């Protein structure tokens, strides 16, 4: 089986997962800009990784625009976000990124990454600060919201190689 892992990373978490997947699966790993120059004709599987952004997946539009051309290939998408893997809102958020027909063709996974304010572009960092300020100002916060304020108040890394296991199993089932 010949596969390619393509990723779009903003602060490094998505890239790290792409490298781990490629290393474990023995596949190529390229960033999205390099992938745009490549042909995918000789590949049996395409793995695309993007980061979570307001319920969406960064650069997913590129991946979805190629799905028809990739008929017959195993298609896998992973999304890296700042939430723990157990967040109950994640499955719906992942599903909402795809039409019914697309959902039938692609396997989708969520991988917890973290926040790296130091590597975040200034616009994203500013948006996060506004969101955090709004959340902190909210009266009668739920326990979940209090935990979110604590979590988002600083950079953190909850990525772990163990989370790629289901993606590797999916790749091996080609």
N, C-alpha and C positions, 0 to 999 in steps of 0.2 A: 504494500500500500504506500503510495506516495502522497504526502500531505504538505500543505504550506500553512504556517501560522502567520497571520497578518494582524498588526495591532496599531492602535492609535492611543498614545499615552500623553498625558499632560504633565504629571509629576513623577512618573516612574513606576507606579504600582502595576499598571496594565502591561508595560514592557517587561517587568520582572516575571509576571505570570506567563507571558508569551515565551520568554526564554526558558522557563522551567518546563512548559509543555513541550516545546521543540526539543529540548535536551532529553527528556524522558521518552518521547515518541520517536526520536531520531529523524526529525523533520526540519525543513527550512523554516527560518523565522525572519520576517522582514517588516519594517514599518510601512505604514500606509502609503507614504510618498513613493517608496521603492516599489511597492506592489502595483501601483498605478501604471508602472512602466513594464510590467510583466505579463506574460501569457499564462493562463491557468490550464491550458489544454492537456498537459501531461499529468495532471494531479487527480487523485481519486477523492481527496477530501480537502476542504478549505475550512480553516478555523479563523474566525475573526474576533478580535478583542477590542472593546472600547470602554470608556469610563462612563459612569453614571452622571447624568446632568439633568436635574429637575424631572426625573422619571424617565428620561430618554437615554439613549446610548449614543455616545459621540461617534460621528461619522457612519452610523448605521445605514444612512441613505445610500452611501457608496456600495456597501455590501448588498443591500436589497436591490439596487439597480442592476446587479450582475446575476441575481439568482436564476433568471430564466436561461441565461447563457451557461449556467452551471448545472443544468438538468442532468441527473444521473450521478452526481457527486454527493458525497456525504457533506452536509453543511452544518457547521457548529458555530454558535456565537456565545461569547462570554462577556459579561459586563462586570467591571470592577467598581465598587462603590465604597463609601465611608461607613455604611451600616454593617452591623454584624450579620452573619449568614442567617441567623434565626429570625430576623425581622419579618413579621407576618405580612407586611405590605409588599415585599419583594416579588413574590410570584405574580401578583396582578400587574405590577409595574412592568415586569419583563414581558408578560403576555400582551400588554397594551401597545407594545412597540411593533407588533406584527399583525397583518391581516390574517384571516382564517386560513387562506391558502398558503401563505408563507409559514404560518405556525406548523402546518402539517409537514413541511419540508425541512425545517431547521430544528436542531436541538439547541436549547438555550440554557445557559448556566450563569449563576451569580457567584462572584468571588469577592470576599471582603478584602479591602485594601487598606484604606486609612485616609488621612489628610496630611499633606505636606505643605504647610503655608509658605515655607521658605522657597519652594520650587514652583509654587502656583503663580500664574500670570497675575499682574496687578488687578485686572478687571475681575477675575474670578475671586481673588482674595477680598476685594472690596464687596462683592456680592455676598460672600460668606459672612463678612463682618456685619453687613446690614441685616442679614437673616438672623444672626446670633443676637444682635442688639434687640431686634424685634421680639425674639423668643425670650430673652432675659426680661424684657419690659412687661411681658404678659403676666397678668394677675391670675392667681389660682391655677398655676401650672400643674399638670398631671405629673405623676412620678416619671412617666416616660419622657415628658418634656424636660423635667429637671435633669434626667440622665443625659438627654441630648445636649443641654446647655453645657454640662460638665465635659462631655465628649468633644464637642465642637470648639471648646475654648483653647485648644492647643493642638499641635501636630501630634499624630500617633500612627502606629503601624500595626494592623491586625492581620496582615497577609501571612499566609502559611502555605507551604508546599502541599500540605495534605488536601487542600481544596481542589487541586487539579485532578485528583483520582477519578471522579466521574467523567471528566472530559477525556482522559486517557482510555477509560473503559469504552466510551462511545467511539473513539477513534479506532480502537482495536477491533470493534465489531463490524468494520467495513468489509 
